[in-house]
Amino acid sequence: MEKKVKISVLHDKRNNGYFHISIYNRYNFKQYILQDNYIYTFFVIIHFLYKYGIVKIKKKKNVCL
């Protein structure tokens, strides 16, 4: 099964911004913007997805020239 995570920014009826997170096109979550800061909220979402193993973060190997 291919792992797919889609994150999009949307607005509700009251014009409050939120992130819509879709995991495997099966699980859908809504995370409202925290402290009016999109970047902070995005990194909170990424940290949550990394903590539960949905997203893998690869580290670059040091290359000496």
C-alpha positions in Angstrom: 0.0 0.0 0.0 1.4 3.4 -1.0 1.6 5.9 1.8 -0.2 9.1 1.0 -0.7 12.2 3.1 -2.4 15.3 1.8 -2.4 18.5 3.7 -4.4 21.5 2.4 -5.3 24.9 3.9 -9.1 25.7 3.8 -11.5 28.1 5.5 -14.8 27.3 7.2 -18.1 29.3 7.2 -16.8 31.7 9.8 -13.7 32.3 7.7 -11.4 30.6 10.2 -8.4 28.9 8.6 -7.6 25.3 9.2 -5.5 22.5 7.8 -7.3 19.5 6.3 -5.2 16.4 6.7 -6.1 13.3 4.6 -4.2 10.1 5.4 -4.5 7.3 2.8 -7.7 9.0 1.5 -9.4 7.3 4.4 -8.8 9.2 7.6 -9.6 12.9 7.5 -8.7 15.4 10.2 -9.2 19.1 10.7 -6.6 21.2 12.6 -7.5 24.9 13.2 -4.7 27.4 13.0 -2.9 27.8 16.4 -1.9 31.3 17.6 -2.7 32.8 14.1 0.6 31.2 12.9 0.4 28.9 9.9 4.0 27.7 10.1 3.8 26.8 13.8 0.6 24.8 13.2 2.2 23.1 10.1 5.2 21.9 12.2 2.9 20.7 15.0 1.1 18.6 12.4 4.3 17.2 10.9 5.6 16.4 14.4 2.4 14.5 15.2 2.6 12.5 11.9 6.3 11.8 12.6 5.6 10.7 16.2 3.1 8.0 15.0 5.2 6.8 12.1 3.1 8.1 9.2 5.8 10.4 7.9 9.5 9.4 7.7 12.2 12.1 7.8 15.4 11.2 6.0 18.7 12.7 7.0 21.3 13.6 4.4 24.7 11.9 4.6 27.6 14.2 4.9 29.6 14.4 1.7 33.2 15.6 1.9 34.6 17.1 -1.3 
